[in-house]
């Protein structure tokens, strides 16, 4: 099999010999090396993405909101008790006034 001479070398000698398949051992080595390089690059990208996702997750804000809700509920209960006491006092005063008039 004759190989035509090229004006501009588009592949290096090692890769060209691999692709021709004259040296199968070398061809396999080249293929595995190329695959390893590609896989390593992909893995690095994936790791970076995972780190970014971990940074975004924060549960501190949710805890603060829960505390505020509890405080509001306590305040509402106190206000209701005060209103009831005021009504009782007004009724007692009215009774006193009525008794004094009689």
N, C-alpha and C positions, 0 to 999 in steps of 0.2 A: 504494500500500500504506500503510494507516494504522497507526500505532503507538499502542497503548494507553498512557495515562499511568500511571506507577507511583507508589504512595504512598511506598515506600522505594527509593532507588536502589541496586540490588545490583551494578551495574557502572558503571565510570567512562565518561564520554562517548566517549573515544578507543576503548576496547575495545568498547563497544556499537556504534559505527559500523563497526568492523572485522568484528564478527560478523554484522552485517546484510549486509555484502558490497557496500555502496554504493560504497565506495572500495577497489577491489581492491589497489591499490598499498599503501595503509595497512594493509590486512588482512594482506598478505604480510609487511610489515615487523613487525607485531605478532607474528605467528606465529614468524618467525625469531628475534626478540628473546626470546620465551618459551622457544623451544628452546635458544638459546644459554645462557640463564640456568640451565636445568635441566642441560645438559651440563656447564657449569662446576662446579656443585655436586657432581655425580657424580664428576668427575675429581679434585676435591680430596679426597673421601673415599677414593678408590682409592689416591692417593699416600700418605695417612696409613697405610693398612694395609700397604703395601709397606715403609715405613720400620720398622714394628714387626717385621715378619718378619726384616729384615736384622739387627736388634739381637739377636734370639734366637739366631742362629747363631754359635757359638763353637767353635773347634777346639783351644783350648789344653788343655782337660781331657784329650782323647784323647792328646795328645803326652805328658803326664805319666804316664798309665797305661802307655804303651809303655816308657818309661824304667824304671819300677818292675819290669816283667816281665823286662827284660834283667838287672837287678841280681840278681833271685832266681835266675835260671838260673846265673849265675856262682857264687853261693854254694853251690848244690847240687853243682856240679862239684868244688869245693874239699873239701867234706865227703866225697865218695866217695873221693877220693885219700887223705885222712887215714885212713879206715877200712882201706883196702888196706894201707897202711904198718903199721898196728897189727897186723894179722893176720900179716904177714911177720915182725915182731919177735917175736911170741909163738911162732911155729914155730921160729925160730932159738934162742930161749931153751930150749925143750923139747929140742931136739937137743943143746944144750950140757949140760943136766942129765943126759940119757941117757948122753952120752959120759963125763961125770964119774963116774957111778955104775958104768959098765962098767970 
